[in-house]
Amino acid sequence: MPDLLTLPPPPLVPGLGPIAAAALFLDFDGTLVEIAPRPDAVVVPPYLPGLLHRLADGLGGALSVVSGRPLTDLDHFLPVPIAKAGDHGASLRPDPLAPPILPSLPTVPPAWRDAALALVAHHPGGLVEDKTHGFVVHYRQAPALGPEAHALLAGFVATDPAAFTLLEARMAWEVRPRGASKATAVRALMERAPFAGRVPVFIGDDVTDEEGMEAARGFGGQGWRLDDMFGTPEVLRDWLADAAAGR
């Protein structure tokens, strides 16, 4: 397992440098916390917000949670003044005390959401998660919904591929505006203090996190998959706690 004090020793990440030189980007669902049957059912350990705050202090503020969730969700589950990026980078708040940065992005037509809601109504257990510019169809509790949701949403995106893209996530399909991704979030944060000039490490568990990992590598940093480096969110949280405590 990597050691954040040396981030980490060879052969995993040779030459990455000490903690003072690092910038840490963390996915939320499936990485910091366990996946839940529904987005609103996620369980956040009571100690996690304080742990992230302490760790951010140790990194000079260069820690951000980068999630597909809206900032309002992240603020609800992690009520702590740290940098956050929501909606796959469609909303950024590098300064925890400043208003969010909201790039100009297209918004899905209401008819697309309505059609997705109508489809989900025929699949008990399915769920449409609304977002500022797009939406997600979750089929974890309704597996038969998956192929139908994919066909419906792919058809919509095909009518305006320059504006929207379809993402596959864990038991979910998401319509997302082009121009927003975890990669754009990492790049935007790395242009600003206190992230600029540091070596980024992105930790995530899902397909949508791969873009953030690749962006971190583009700055000479690393992208770590949870399964490969830690196995579970609990093990990652223990590692973060050790790092925050200087162990």
KEVO-308268 format. One line per field, with one value per residue: x, y, z of N, C-alpha, C in turn; residue in one letter. Coordinates in nm, 4 decimals. Layout:
N
n.x c(X, ...)
n.y c(Y, ...)
n.z c(Z, ...)
ca.x c(X, ...)
ca.y c(Y, ...)
ca.z c(Z, ...)
c.x c(X, ...)
c.y c(Y, ...)
c.z c(Z, ...)
rest c(A, ...)
This chain:
247
n.x c(0.0843, 0.0473, 0.2457, 0.1623, 0.3337, 0.5643, 0.4656, 0.4258, 0.6613, 0.9151, 0.8456, 0.6098, 0.5365, 0.7756, 0.9892, 0.7952, 0.7889, 0.7772, 0.5015, 0.4418, 0.4628, 0.2478, -0.0762, -0.4006, -0.6649, -0.9863, -1.2321, -1.5810, -1.8319, -1.8063, -1.5378, -1.4354, -1.6525, -1.8686, -2.0472, -2.3937, -2.7350, -2.9034, -2.8424, -2.9073, -2.8868, -2.6345, -2.3775, -2.1942, -1.9077, -1.8916, -1.6508, -1.5276, -1.5568, -1.4076, -1.1599, -1.0853, -1.0619, -0.8437, -0.6457, -0.6427, -0.5435, -0.2843, -0.1873, -0.1628, -0.4016, -0.4365, -0.6252, -0.8969, -1.2330, -1.3613, -1.6311, -1.9120, -2.1457, -2.3715, -2.2577, -2.4149, -2.4942, -2.2437, -2.1734, -2.3687, -2.3142, -2.0473, -1.9826, -1.7660, -1.4977, -1.3396, -1.1773, -1.3896, -1.5250, -1.7980, -2.0596, -1.9083, -1.7071, -1.8526, -1.9216, -1.7191, -1.5343, -1.2731, -1.1815, -1.2906, -1.4437, -1.5467, -1.7778, -1.9025, -1.7390, -1.8844, -1.8858, -1.9987, -2.2292, -2.4083, -2.7521, -2.9508, -3.2350, -3.5647, -3.7446, -3.5936, -3.5324, -3.7941, -3.8692, -3.6900, -3.7747, -4.0284, -3.9607, -3.8246, -4.0334, -4.1532, -3.9897, -3.9530, -3.7507, -3.5596, -3.4020, -3.3983, -3.1528, -3.1299, -2.9399, -2.7557, -2.6945, -2.7429, -2.8440, -2.8822, -2.9458, -3.0093, -2.9667, -2.9160, -3.0822, -3.2616, -3.1869, -3.2715, -3.3396, -3.1115, -3.0105, -3.2254, -3.2300, -2.9817, -3.0170, -3.2200, -3.1042, -2.8689, -2.9773, -3.0860, -2.8515, -2.7226, -2.8561, -2.7510, -2.4570, -2.2408, -2.2865, -2.3480, -2.2635, -2.2617, -2.2184, -2.0912, -2.1368, -2.1067, -2.3510, -2.5207, -2.6250, -2.5227, -2.6128, -2.4188, -2.2995, -2.0803, -1.7497, -1.7358, -1.5807, -1.4115, -1.1528, -1.1392, -1.1965, -0.9738, -0.7681, -0.8485, -0.8338, -0.5630, -0.4521, -0.4735, -0.3892, -0.4143, -0.3124, -0.1589, 0.1578, 0.2059, 0.2282, -0.0073, -0.2331, -0.4773, -0.7487, -0.9743, -1.2624, -1.4182, -1.5371, -1.5735, -1.3829, -1.1458, -1.0795, -1.0036, -0.7812, -0.6101, -0.5702, -0.4307, -0.1955, -0.1040, 0.0009, 0.2309, 0.1752, -0.0125, -0.2576, -0.4677, -0.6365, -0.8939, -0.9480, -0.7092, -0.5081, -0.6017, -0.8348, -1.0815, -1.3140, -1.2959, -1.0353, -0.8919, -0.9750, -0.8562, -0.5904, -0.5743, -0.6253, -0.3954, -0.2089, -0.2918, -0.2348, 0.0346, 0.1607)
n.y c(-0.1192, 0.2298, 0.4944, 0.7916, 0.9783, 0.9651, 0.9417, 0.7485, 0.5079, 0.3754, 0.0587, 0.1745, 0.4517, 0.6059, 0.8707, 1.0617, 1.2347, 1.4299, 1.4679, 1.7388, 1.8272, 1.7345, 1.7078, 1.6149, 1.4334, 1.3169, 1.0809, 1.0408, 0.8617, 0.5166, 0.5335, 0.7175, 0.6580, 0.3738, 0.2220, 0.2796, 0.1497, 0.3496, 0.6891, 0.8723, 0.7197, 0.6799, 0.6149, 0.8056, 0.7880, 0.9228, 1.0453, 1.1179, 1.3787, 1.5534, 1.4270, 1.4645, 1.7391, 1.7792, 1.6482, 1.8022, 2.0395, 1.9516, 1.9256, 2.1800, 2.2809, 2.1651, 1.9587, 1.7968, 1.6929, 1.5220, 1.4752, 1.3128, 1.3962, 1.6700, 1.9878, 2.0614, 1.8171, 1.7154, 1.9049, 1.8529, 1.5891, 1.6078, 1.8290, 2.0397, 2.2749, 2.2361, 2.2129, 2.1457, 1.9644, 1.9375, 1.7624, 1.6361, 1.8237, 2.0345, 2.2191, 2.4049, 2.4558, 2.5825, 2.7469, 2.7092, 2.9007, 3.0691, 3.1617, 2.9072, 2.8154, 2.8247, 2.6839, 2.7676, 2.5599, 2.3182, 2.2210, 1.9356, 1.8588, 1.8977, 1.6996, 1.4704, 1.3921, 1.3468, 1.1279, 0.9374, 0.9157, 0.8097, 0.5613, 0.4438, 0.4197, 0.1851, -0.0033, -0.1121, -0.0074, 0.1120, 0.4305, 0.7798, 1.0129, 1.3464, 1.6123, 1.9249, 1.9856, 1.7495, 1.4044, 1.0927, 0.7496, 0.5014, 0.1567, -0.0380, -0.1730, -0.2708, -0.4551, -0.5286, -0.2937, -0.1726, -0.2299, -0.1197, 0.1455, 0.2269, 0.2082, 0.3990, 0.6419, 0.6566, 0.6951, 0.9521, 1.1077, 1.0714, 1.2427, 1.4887, 1.4940, 1.6663, 1.8195, 1.6577, 1.3626, 1.0075, 0.8337, 0.5399, 0.4036, 0.2519, 0.0255, 0.2114, 0.4700, 0.7727, 1.0882, 1.3446, 1.6794, 1.7789, 1.9008, 1.9022, 1.7152, 1.4810, 1.5115, 1.7739, 1.9055, 1.8436, 1.9634, 2.2343, 2.2911, 2.2462, 2.4660, 2.6613, 2.8175, 2.6354, 2.4277, 2.4441, 2.3708, 2.1526, 1.7910, 1.5912, 1.3445, 1.1235, 0.9490, 0.6956, 0.4887, 0.4131, 0.4005, 0.6644, 0.7946, 0.7468, 0.9435, 1.1580, 1.0438, 1.0145, 1.2811, 1.3662, 1.2209, 1.3507, 1.5806, 1.4920, 1.3363, 1.0821, 0.8249, 0.6393, 0.3374, 0.2371, -0.0375, -0.1607, -0.0435, -0.0168, -0.1646, -0.1448, 0.1179, 0.1561, 0.0742, 0.2640, 0.4948, 0.4441, 0.4610, 0.7294, 0.8420, 0.7644, 0.9098, 1.1731, 1.1829, 1.1742, 0.9314)
n.z c(0.0000, -0.0725, 0.0731, 0.2016, 0.3039, 0.1596, -0.0851, -0.3295, -0.1965, -0.4240, -0.5927, -0.6860, -0.7351, -0.8478, -0.7514, -0.6832, -0.4700, -0.1570, 0.0824, 0.0979, -0.1599, -0.2957, -0.4568, -0.3892, -0.5259, -0.4872, -0.5557, -0.4685, -0.4278, -0.3890, -0.3551, -0.1440, 0.0144, 0.0612, -0.2094, -0.2414, -0.2465, -0.3461, -0.4464, -0.2396, -0.0168, 0.0745, 0.3139, 0.5277, 0.7143, 1.0441, 1.1118, 0.8766, 0.7372, 0.9111, 0.8999, 0.6305, 0.6315, 0.8060, 0.6613, 0.4284, 0.5368, 0.5971, 0.3439, 0.2604, 0.1707, -0.0749, -0.1596, -0.3038, -0.3354, -0.6042, -0.7927, -0.9521, -0.8463, -0.7653, -0.6307, -0.4136, -0.3051, -0.2262, -0.0344, 0.1518, 0.2383, 0.3050, 0.5032, 0.5201, 0.4991, 0.2296, -0.0918, -0.3700, -0.6475, -0.8484, -1.0342, -1.2384, -1.2911, -1.3894, -1.2057, -0.9989, -0.7005, -0.5992, -0.3941, -0.0768, 0.0526, -0.1313, -0.3981, -0.6264, -0.9364, -1.2471, -1.5419, -1.8747, -2.0072, -2.2104, -2.1491, -2.0924, -2.2993, -2.1626, -2.2448, -2.2737, -2.0114, -1.9244, -2.0811, -1.9870, -1.7213, -1.7645, -1.8712, -1.6531, -1.4770, -1.5458, -1.4419, -1.1476, -0.8806, -1.0343, -1.1034, -1.1658, -1.1480, -1.1029, -1.2455, -1.2753, -1.5453, -1.6770, -1.6444, -1.4631, -1.5123, -1.2939, -1.2467, -1.0609, -0.8814, -1.0559, -1.2818, -1.5427, -1.6583, -1.7528, -2.0337, -2.1805, -2.0943, -2.1863, -2.4665, -2.5073, -2.4117, -2.5608, -2.8114, -2.7826, -2.7348, -2.9744, -3.1401, -3.0866, -3.0756, -3.0516, -2.8340, -2.6151, -2.4248, -2.3600, -2.0670, -1.9177, -1.6019, -1.2729, -1.2841, -1.4059, -1.6341, -1.7730, -1.8964, -2.0071, -2.0376, -2.3000, -2.2452, -1.9773, -1.7323, -1.5182, -1.5811, -1.6863, -1.4525, -1.2877, -1.4387, -1.4338, -1.1598, -1.1150, -1.2281, -1.0459, -0.7311, -0.4242, -0.5738, -0.8049, -0.9445, -0.7870, -0.7433, -0.8821, -0.7511, -0.8323, -0.7053, -0.7629, -0.8455, -1.0597, -1.4050, -1.4922, -1.3466, -1.4684, -1.6509, -1.4889, -1.3661, -1.5839, -1.6510, -1.4240, -1.4565, -1.6793, -1.5721, -1.4665, -1.2505, -1.0726, -1.1285, -0.9365, -0.9038, -0.6912, -0.6376, -0.7088, -0.5489, -0.2860, -0.2337, -0.0763, 0.0225, 0.3008, 0.3679, 0.2240, 0.3631, 0.6110, 0.5362, 0.4603, 0.7088, 0.8489, 0.7032, 0.7557, 1.0225, 1.0199, 1.0093)
ca.x c(0.0000, 0.1303, 0.2700, 0.1450, 0.4451, 0.6621, 0.3745, 0.4662, 0.7966, 0.9274, 0.8359, 0.4768, 0.5394, 0.9106, 1.0200, 0.6797, 0.8243, 0.7146, 0.3619, 0.4307, 0.4611, 0.1378, -0.2148, -0.4788, -0.7997, -1.0551, -1.3708, -1.6653, -1.9044, -1.7279, -1.3972, -1.4336, -1.7617, -1.9171, -2.1617, -2.5224, -2.8379, -2.9524, -2.7496, -2.9402, -2.8717, -2.4928, -2.3446, -2.0656, -1.8592, -1.8930, -1.5175, -1.4683, -1.5369, -1.2956, -1.0367, -1.0502, -1.0187, -0.7071, -0.5559, -0.6289, -0.4506, -0.1499, -0.1484, -0.1693, -0.5274, -0.4369, -0.7064, -1.0311, -1.3223, -1.4030, -1.7419, -2.0210, -2.2581, -2.3739, -2.1926, -2.5079, -2.4832, -2.1147, -2.1785, -2.4555, -2.2490, -1.9151, -1.9941, -1.6340, -1.4423, -1.2320, -1.2087, -1.4772, -1.5669, -1.9187, -2.1147, -1.7999, -1.6344, -1.9414, -1.9213, -1.5912, -1.5155, -1.1360, -1.1764, -1.4100, -1.5195, -1.5877, -1.8833, -1.8510, -1.7146, -1.9819, -1.8644, -2.1175, -2.2436, -2.5459, -2.8404, -3.0303, -3.3755, -3.6548, -3.8095, -3.5079, -3.5581, -3.9305, -3.8698, -3.6185, -3.8645, -4.1345, -3.9023, -3.7959, -4.1611, -4.1866, -3.8865, -3.9418, -3.6125, -3.4798, -3.3996, -3.3390, -3.0870, -3.1235, -2.8227, -2.7761, -2.6882, -2.7754, -2.9107, -2.8321, -3.0415, -2.9498, -3.0405, -2.8591, -3.1900, -3.3497, -3.0888, -3.3295, -3.3505, -2.9852, -3.0047, -3.3266, -3.1843, -2.8712, -3.0701, -3.2929, -3.0156, -2.7782, -3.0527, -3.0928, -2.7198, -2.6895, -2.9173, -2.6717, -2.3309, -2.1445, -2.3186, -2.3653, -2.2027, -2.3227, -2.1178, -2.1253, -2.0853, -2.1466, -2.4954, -2.5847, -2.5923, -2.5344, -2.6023, -2.3352, -2.2607, -1.9387, -1.6824, -1.7259, -1.5349, -1.3187, -1.0271, -1.1446, -1.1901, -0.8343, -0.6891, -0.8854, -0.7807, -0.4169, -0.4117, -0.4994, -0.3351, -0.2806, -0.2828, -0.0595, 0.2962, 0.2158, 0.2185, -0.1414, -0.2685, -0.6222, -0.7905, -1.1134, -1.2981, -1.5144, -1.4975, -1.5688, -1.2628, -1.0281, -1.0426, -0.9296, -0.6511, -0.5270, -0.5324, -0.3258, -0.0716, -0.0588, 0.0772, 0.3425, 0.1291, -0.0546, -0.3974, -0.4748, -0.7676, -0.9168, -0.9363, -0.5695, -0.4199, -0.6563, -0.9341, -1.2107, -1.3119, -1.2520, -0.8883, -0.8467, -0.9953, -0.7514, -0.4650, -0.5830, -0.6120, -0.2529, -0.1384, -0.3267, -0.1698, 0.1810, 0.2167)
ca.y c(0.0000, 0.3496, 0.5728, 0.9295, 1.0623, 0.9684, 0.9437, 0.6539, 0.4632, 0.2873, 0.0868, 0.2167, 0.5842, 0.6566, 1.0116, 1.1492, 1.3419, 1.4312, 1.5099, 1.8831, 1.8552, 1.6609, 1.7529, 1.4917, 1.4416, 1.1978, 1.0535, 1.0229, 0.7340, 0.3993, 0.5587, 0.7603, 0.5883, 0.2563, 0.2390, 0.2524, 0.1144, 0.4744, 0.7979, 0.9377, 0.6245, 0.6610, 0.6310, 0.8723, 0.7745, 1.0545, 1.1048, 1.1459, 1.5214, 1.6072, 1.3670, 1.5330, 1.8749, 1.7709, 1.6108, 1.9204, 2.1305, 1.8977, 1.9438, 2.3214, 2.3069, 2.1009, 1.8370, 1.8222, 1.5837, 1.5404, 1.3809, 1.3362, 1.4546, 1.8163, 2.0443, 2.0601, 1.6839, 1.7043, 1.9883, 1.7845, 1.4711, 1.6461, 1.9697, 2.0805, 2.3704, 2.1889, 2.2316, 2.0420, 1.9758, 1.8588, 1.7460, 1.6038, 1.9441, 2.1411, 2.3183, 2.3977, 2.5496, 2.5674, 2.8167, 2.6650, 3.0142, 3.1520, 3.1018, 2.8120, 2.8529, 2.7490, 2.7022, 2.7699, 2.4272, 2.2887, 2.1482, 1.8388, 1.8953, 1.8368, 1.5807, 1.3549, 1.3503, 1.2939, 0.9935, 0.8489, 0.8921, 0.7190, 0.4276, 0.3935, 0.3875, 0.0454, -0.0882, -0.0828, -0.0126, 0.2033, 0.5668, 0.8890, 1.1118, 1.4705, 1.6977, 2.0589, 1.9867, 1.6179, 1.3157, 0.9559, 0.6410, 0.3959, 0.0315, -0.1361, -0.2532, -0.3114, -0.4853, -0.5348, -0.1574, -0.1280, -0.2238, -0.0285, 0.2812, 0.2558, 0.2311, 0.5254, 0.7560, 0.6622, 0.7556, 1.0954, 1.1687, 1.0657, 1.3565, 1.6094, 1.4418, 1.7732, 1.8834, 1.5631, 1.2303, 0.9080, 0.7692, 0.4191, 0.3986, 0.1293, 0.0012, 0.3390, 0.5412, 0.9160, 1.1864, 1.4530, 1.7757, 1.7827, 2.0153, 1.8789, 1.5812, 1.4861, 1.5624, 1.9203, 1.9517, 1.8367, 2.0649, 2.3667, 2.3077, 2.2509, 2.6001, 2.7557, 2.7889, 2.5864, 2.3053, 2.4704, 2.3387, 2.0291, 1.6653, 1.5422, 1.2029, 1.1074, 0.8166, 0.6692, 0.3468, 0.3871, 0.4382, 0.8100, 0.8449, 0.7260, 1.0710, 1.2337, 0.9795, 1.0466, 1.4223, 1.3737, 1.1715, 1.4536, 1.6780, 1.4223, 1.2698, 0.9433, 0.7864, 0.5127, 0.2726, 0.1897, -0.1833, -0.2022, 0.0114, -0.0246, -0.2712, -0.0980, 0.2535, 0.1547, 0.0689, 0.3971, 0.5897, 0.4174, 0.5154, 0.8751, 0.8763, 0.7524, 1.0222, 1.2953, 1.1770, 1.1726, 0.7965)
ca.z c(0.0000, -0.0788, 0.1934, 0.1588, 0.3484, 0.0505, -0.2007, -0.2285, -0.2293, -0.5403, -0.7361, -0.7269, -0.7948, -0.8224, -0.7667, -0.6699, -0.3772, -0.0256, 0.0902, 0.0764, -0.3033, -0.3569, -0.4615, -0.3810, -0.5824, -0.4392, -0.5907, -0.3497, -0.4248, -0.4242, -0.3232, -0.0040, 0.0830, -0.0077, -0.2983, -0.1786, -0.3452, -0.4028, -0.4130, -0.1130, 0.0930, 0.1054, 0.4553, 0.5468, 0.8517, 1.1097, 1.1224, 0.7457, 0.7071, 0.9871, 0.8476, 0.5064, 0.6670, 0.8589, 0.5527, 0.3429, 0.6048, 0.5812, 0.2040, 0.2274, 0.1012, -0.2075, -0.1613, -0.3552, -0.3719, -0.7436, -0.7988, -1.0453, -0.7733, -0.7558, -0.5131, -0.3007, -0.2440, -0.1580, 0.0854, 0.2482, 0.2943, 0.3549, 0.5429, 0.5663, 0.4016, 0.1428, -0.2336, -0.4246, -0.7872, -0.8658, -1.1700, -1.3329, -1.3294, -1.4351, -1.0991, -0.9279, -0.5908, -0.5499, -0.2655, -0.0042, 0.1046, -0.2446, -0.4803, -0.7252, -1.0748, -1.3258, -1.6858, -1.9599, -2.0668, -2.2535, -2.0582, -2.1685, -2.3197, -2.0644, -2.2998, -2.2499, -1.8736, -1.9156, -2.1398, -1.8939, -1.6075, -1.8095, -1.8821, -1.5184, -1.4122, -1.5792, -1.3823, -1.0043, -0.8322, -1.1146, -1.0500, -1.2420, -1.0636, -1.1783, -1.2265, -1.3284, -1.6912, -1.7307, -1.5499, -1.4576, -1.4899, -1.2121, -1.2588, -0.9678, -0.8248, -1.1661, -1.3869, -1.6764, -1.7094, -1.8093, -2.1798, -2.2329, -2.0668, -2.2783, -2.6006, -2.5082, -2.3945, -2.6760, -2.9205, -2.7585, -2.7523, -3.1170, -3.2087, -3.0596, -3.0207, -3.0250, -2.7064, -2.5054, -2.4352, -2.2716, -1.9846, -1.8432, -1.4659, -1.2053, -1.2900, -1.4360, -1.7566, -1.7472, -2.0037, -1.9558, -2.1418, -2.3367, -2.1850, -1.8330, -1.6973, -1.4055, -1.6365, -1.6899, -1.3133, -1.2427, -1.5089, -1.3849, -1.0244, -1.1209, -1.2732, -0.9376, -0.5991, -0.3883, -0.6479, -0.9090, -0.9126, -0.7095, -0.8177, -0.8521, -0.7398, -0.8401, -0.6592, -0.7962, -0.8565, -1.1661, -1.5405, -1.5045, -1.2795, -1.5526, -1.7127, -1.3887, -1.3491, -1.7001, -1.6391, -1.3216, -1.5181, -1.7713, -1.4946, -1.4048, -1.1294, -1.0783, -1.1135, -0.8622, -0.8916, -0.5551, -0.6297, -0.7231, -0.4463, -0.1506, -0.2239, -0.0287, 0.0783, 0.4409, 0.3697, 0.1812, 0.4732, 0.7103, 0.4805, 0.4713, 0.8506, 0.8824, 0.6410, 0.8286, 1.1531, 1.0007, 1.0286)
c.x c(0.0878, 0.1388, 0.2648, 0.2586, 0.5555, 0.5930, 0.4216, 0.6018, 0.8011, 0.8945, 0.7023, 0.4778, 0.6763, 0.9201, 0.9047, 0.7022, 0.7469, 0.5727, 0.3454, 0.4210, 0.3375, 0.0091, -0.3002, -0.6202, -0.8707, -1.1976, -1.4502, -1.7292, -1.8164, -1.5805, -1.3831, -1.5401, -1.8079, -2.0367, -2.2891, -2.6249, -2.8964, -2.8562, -2.7780, -2.9219, -2.7260, -2.4684, -2.2042, -2.0216, -1.8482, -1.7568, -1.4629, -1.4545, -1.4187, -1.1624, -0.9924, -1.0015, -0.8751, -0.6072, -0.5349, -0.5336, -0.3063, -0.0966, -0.1536, -0.2951, -0.5410, -0.5011, -0.8445, -1.1060, -1.3764, -1.5073, -1.8363, -2.1423, -2.2550, -2.3024, -2.2851, -2.5056, -2.3535, -2.1136, -2.2651, -2.3821, -2.1122, -1.9179, -1.8651, -1.5717, -1.3176, -1.2734, -1.2936, -1.5060, -1.6855, -1.9600, -2.0063, -1.7277, -1.7208, -1.9600, -1.7964, -1.5914, -1.3764, -1.1174, -1.3025, -1.4987, -1.5709, -1.7031, -1.8237, -1.8286, -1.8024, -1.9569, -1.9972, -2.1260, -2.3873, -2.6213, -2.9301, -3.1738, -3.4646, -3.7210, -3.7252, -3.5295, -3.6953, -3.9379, -3.7986, -3.7045, -3.9760, -4.0829, -3.8803, -3.9242, -4.2040, -4.0874, -3.8711, -3.7985, -3.5195, -3.4934, -3.3384, -3.2838, -3.0668, -2.9970, -2.8454, -2.7844, -2.7294, -2.8530, -2.8512, -2.9492, -2.9672, -3.0336, -2.9840, -2.9664, -3.2933, -3.2628, -3.1453, -3.3435, -3.2264, -2.9826, -3.1062, -3.2854, -3.0717, -2.9228, -3.1406, -3.1978, -2.9162, -2.8483, -3.0637, -2.9591, -2.6803, -2.7512, -2.8396, -2.5364, -2.2266, -2.1657, -2.3189, -2.2929, -2.2704, -2.2121, -2.1730, -2.0591, -2.1300, -2.2986, -2.5720, -2.5403, -2.6178, -2.5196, -2.5306, -2.3024, -2.1127, -1.8764, -1.6728, -1.6853, -1.4452, -1.1797, -1.0283, -1.1380, -1.0462, -0.7520, -0.7201, -0.8287, -0.6289, -0.3648, -0.4203, -0.4237, -0.4470, -0.2379, -0.1682, 0.0815, 0.3149, 0.2029, 0.0840, -0.1501, -0.4196, -0.6553, -0.9393, -1.1375, -1.3742, -1.4604, -1.4829, -1.4463, -1.1388, -0.9822, -0.9619, -0.7907, -0.5575, -0.4813, -0.4214, -0.1925, -0.0152, 0.0204, 0.1965, 0.3058, 0.0845, -0.2061, -0.4029, -0.6173, -0.7799, -0.8930, -0.7909, -0.4841, -0.4686, -0.7575, -1.0713, -1.2005, -1.2627, -1.1006, -0.8311, -0.8620, -0.8911, -0.6185, -0.4628, -0.5673, -0.4661, -0.1748, -0.1655, -0.2578, -0.0168, 0.2430, 0.2553)
c.y c(0.1241, 0.4213, 0.7197, 1.0192, 1.0685, 0.9595, 0.8748, 0.6032, 0.3829, 0.1445, 0.1460, 0.3517, 0.6453, 0.8063, 1.1069, 1.2588, 1.3384, 1.4851, 1.6579, 1.9184, 1.7989, 1.7419, 1.6281, 1.5173, 1.3095, 1.1917, 1.0292, 0.8841, 0.6189, 0.4139, 0.6012, 0.6890, 0.4713, 0.2921, 0.2000, 0.2160, 0.2357, 0.5870, 0.8627, 0.8462, 0.6025, 0.6913, 0.6895, 0.8518, 0.9116, 1.1238, 1.1547, 1.2951, 1.5824, 1.5542, 1.4389, 1.6751, 1.8737, 1.7391, 1.7275, 2.0218, 2.0835, 1.9129, 2.0909, 2.3593, 2.2354, 1.9628, 1.8749, 1.6916, 1.6155, 1.4346, 1.4128, 1.3972, 1.6074, 1.8639, 2.0429, 1.9257, 1.6714, 1.7871, 1.9236, 1.6703, 1.5030, 1.7945, 2.0223, 2.1707, 2.3187, 2.2164, 2.1147, 2.0710, 1.8835, 1.8486, 1.7207, 1.7297, 2.0563, 2.2478, 2.2975, 2.4978, 2.5269, 2.6318, 2.7821, 2.7796, 3.1058, 3.0853, 3.0047, 2.8760, 2.7643, 2.7740, 2.7030, 2.6386, 2.4048, 2.2091, 2.0562, 1.8890, 1.8281, 1.7087, 1.4559, 1.3011, 1.2856, 1.1515, 0.8944, 0.8170, 0.7951, 0.5766, 0.3666, 0.3537, 0.2445, -0.0536, -0.0530, -0.1045, 0.0759, 0.3446, 0.6617, 0.9901, 1.2384, 1.5476, 1.8298, 2.0589, 1.8546, 1.5358, 1.1757, 0.8604, 0.5292, 0.2692, -0.0778, -0.2290, -0.2948, -0.3438, -0.4875, -0.3971, -0.1142, -0.1192, -0.1264, 0.1169, 0.3203, 0.2888, 0.3663, 0.6446, 0.7692, 0.7246, 0.9058, 1.1632, 1.1716, 1.1818, 1.4864, 1.5692, 1.5485, 1.8357, 1.7865, 1.4314, 1.1378, 0.8333, 0.6433, 0.4258, 0.2676, 0.1175, 0.1311, 0.3886, 0.6900, 0.9960, 1.3086, 1.5503, 1.7643, 1.9101, 2.0055, 1.7345, 1.5931, 1.5296, 1.7145, 1.9777, 1.9527, 1.9462, 2.2050, 2.3915, 2.3210, 2.3848, 2.7029, 2.7158, 2.7282, 2.4629, 2.3248, 2.4404, 2.2126, 1.9064, 1.6004, 1.3903, 1.1950, 0.9638, 0.7992, 0.5219, 0.3129, 0.4346, 0.5898, 0.8699, 0.8314, 0.8564, 1.1573, 1.1766, 1.0167, 1.1921, 1.4392, 1.3272, 1.2753, 1.5647, 1.6132, 1.3507, 1.1276, 0.9316, 0.6492, 0.4611, 0.2137, 0.0400, -0.2280, -0.1620, -0.0121, -0.1366, -0.2214, 0.0471, 0.2571, 0.1534, 0.2032, 0.4971, 0.5695, 0.4750, 0.6669, 0.9194, 0.8674, 0.8707, 1.1518, 1.3011, 1.1754, 1.0378, 0.7352)
c.z c(0.0000, 0.0552, 0.1540, 0.2020, 0.2438, -0.0848, -0.3278, -0.2669, -0.3585, -0.4989, -0.7797, -0.7974, -0.7713, -0.8432, -0.7468, -0.5672, -0.2480, -0.0288, 0.0595, -0.0710, -0.3714, -0.3602, -0.4731, -0.4303, -0.5518, -0.4923, -0.4617, -0.3460, -0.4718, -0.3940, -0.1779, 0.0782, -0.0028, -0.0973, -0.2240, -0.2859, -0.4168, -0.3637, -0.2779, 0.0073, 0.1327, 0.2536, 0.4664, 0.6912, 0.9185, 1.1127, 0.9891, 0.7152, 0.7819, 0.9393, 0.7200, 0.5340, 0.7182, 0.7485, 0.4571, 0.4055, 0.5867, 0.4409, 0.1631, 0.1527, -0.0308, -0.2027, -0.2107, -0.3725, -0.5107, -0.7736, -0.9128, -0.9782, -0.7812, -0.6295, -0.3916, -0.2292, -0.1652, -0.0303, 0.1935, 0.3168, 0.3548, 0.3916, 0.6047, 0.4603, 0.3311, -0.0009, -0.2824, -0.5716, -0.8060, -1.0104, -1.2734, -1.3808, -1.3815, -1.3287, -1.0151, -0.8130, -0.5331, -0.4133, -0.1885, 0.0429, -0.0060, -0.3199, -0.5817, -0.8612, -1.1619, -1.4744, -1.7616, -2.0377, -2.1117, -2.1477, -2.1397, -2.1858, -2.2158, -2.1149, -2.2780, -2.1088, -1.8613, -1.9699, -2.0491, -1.7727, -1.6450, -1.8210, -1.7441, -1.4465, -1.4385, -1.5177, -1.2343, -0.9542, -0.9126, -1.0624, -1.1519, -1.1427, -1.1454, -1.1447, -1.2975, -1.4801, -1.7547, -1.6301, -1.5631, -1.4413, -1.4172, -1.2249, -1.1678, -0.9114, -0.9295, -1.2869, -1.5280, -1.7399, -1.7862, -1.9610, -2.2396, -2.2117, -2.1622, -2.4178, -2.6092, -2.5052, -2.5101, -2.7958, -2.9051, -2.7896, -2.9000, -3.1948, -3.1866, -2.9999, -2.9922, -2.8879, -2.5891, -2.5324, -2.3352, -2.1994, -1.9205, -1.7059, -1.4031, -1.2023, -1.3156, -1.5724, -1.7335, -1.8754, -1.9470, -2.0680, -2.1750, -2.2803, -2.0347, -1.8101, -1.5758, -1.4523, -1.6407, -1.5489, -1.2630, -1.3084, -1.4570, -1.2456, -1.0267, -1.1729, -1.1614, -0.8117, -0.5133, -0.4670, -0.7470, -0.8594, -0.8312, -0.8005, -0.7843, -0.8435, -0.7374, -0.8004, -0.6876, -0.8196, -0.9832, -1.3007, -1.5530, -1.4369, -1.3662, -1.6174, -1.6148, -1.3656, -1.4630, -1.6952, -1.5357, -1.3791, -1.6154, -1.7038, -1.4242, -1.2765, -1.1544, -1.0697, -1.0503, -0.8605, -0.7522, -0.5441, -0.6309, -0.6032, -0.3045, -0.1317, -0.1852, 0.0184, 0.2227, 0.4512, 0.3254, 0.2947, 0.5834, 0.6648, 0.4916, 0.6160, 0.8951, 0.8259, 0.7169, 0.9637, 1.1424, 1.0211, 0.8940)
rest c(M, P, D, L, L, T, L, P, P, P, P, L, V, P, G, L, G, P, I, A, A, A, A, L, F, L, D, F, D, G, T, L, V, E, I, A, P, R, P, D, A, V, V, V, P, P, Y, L, P, G, L, L, H, R, L, A, D, G, L, G, G, A, L, S, V, V, S, G, R, P, L, T, D, L, D, H, F, L, P, V, P, I, A, K, A, G, D, H, G, A, S, L, R, P, D, P, L, A, P, P, I, L, P, S, L, P, T, V, P, P, A, W, R, D, A, A, L, A, L, V, A, H, H, P, G, G, L, V, E, D, K, T, H, G, F, V, V, H, Y, R, Q, A, P, A, L, G, P, E, A, H, A, L, L, A, G, F, V, A, T, D, P, A, A, F, T, L, L, E, A, R, M, A, W, E, V, R, P, R, G, A, S, K, A, T, A, V, R, A, L, M, E, R, A, P, F, A, G, R, V, P, V, F, I, G, D, D, V, T, D, E, E, G, M, E, A, A, R, G, F, G, G, Q, G, W, R, L, D, D, M, F, G, T, P, E, V, L, R, D, W, L, A, D, A, A, A, G, R)
